[in-house]
Amino acid sequence: MNNSEIEERFIALETKIAYMEDFIEKLQDVAVENQKTIRILREENQILSGRIQDLQDNVEIPNRRPPHY
């Protein structure tokens, strides 16, 4: 291999590394954003679950059997 071929291969590797670094950075940004979204959805889910439980506790169901049956 002569110097020209080595230099071309080196440039090709540097180019691939630059693209990979950019891809990883974008992927990391997406992962961080998804984590924020998951946290928000979990919080909303807990709030809604609490509201549903409150509604169930406060609603009278007709012809409901007493707890001792």
C-alpha positions in Angstrom: 0.0 0.0 0.0 1.4 3.4 -0.9 0.9 6.6 1.1 -1.9 7.8 -1.1 -4.0 4.6 -0.5 -3.3 4.8 3.2 -4.3 8.5 3.3 -7.6 7.7 1.4 -8.4 4.9 3.8 -7.7 7.2 6.8 -9.9 9.9 5.4 -12.7 7.4 4.8 -12.4 6.2 8.4 -12.4 9.7 9.7 -15.5 10.5 7.7 -17.3 7.4 9.0 -16.4 8.3 12.5 -17.7 11.8 12.1 -21.1 10.4 10.8 -21.3 8.0 13.6 -20.6 10.7 16.2 -23.3 12.8 14.7 -25.7 9.8 14.7 -24.9 9.0 18.3 -25.5 12.6 19.4 -28.9 12.7 17.7 -29.8 9.3 19.1 -28.9 10.5 22.6 -31.0 13.6 22.2 -34.0 11.4 21.2 -33.4 9.1 24.1 -33.3 12.0 26.6 -36.5 13.5 25.1 -38.2 10.1 25.3 -37.2 9.7 28.9 -38.8 13.1 29.7 -42.0 12.0 27.9 -42.1 8.8 29.8 -41.7 10.6 33.1 -44.5 13.0 32.2 -46.8 10.1 31.1 -46.1 8.2 34.3 -47.0 11.3 36.4 -50.2 11.8 34.4 -51.1 8.1 34.7 -50.7 8.3 38.5 -52.9 11.3 38.7 -55.6 9.7 36.5 -55.4 6.5 38.4 -56.0 8.4 41.6 -59.0 10.2 40.1 -60.5 7.0 38.9 -60.1 5.4 42.3 -61.7 8.5 43.9 -64.6 8.2 41.5 -65.0 4.5 42.2 -65.0 5.1 45.9 -67.6 7.8 45.7 -70.0 6.1 43.3 -72.9 4.1 44.8 -73.7 1.0 42.8 -77.3 0.0 43.1 -78.1 -3.6 44.2 -74.6 -4.0 45.4 -74.1 -6.9 47.8 -72.8 -6.0 51.3 -69.2 -6.9 51.9 -70.2 -9.9 54.1 -71.7 -11.9 51.2 
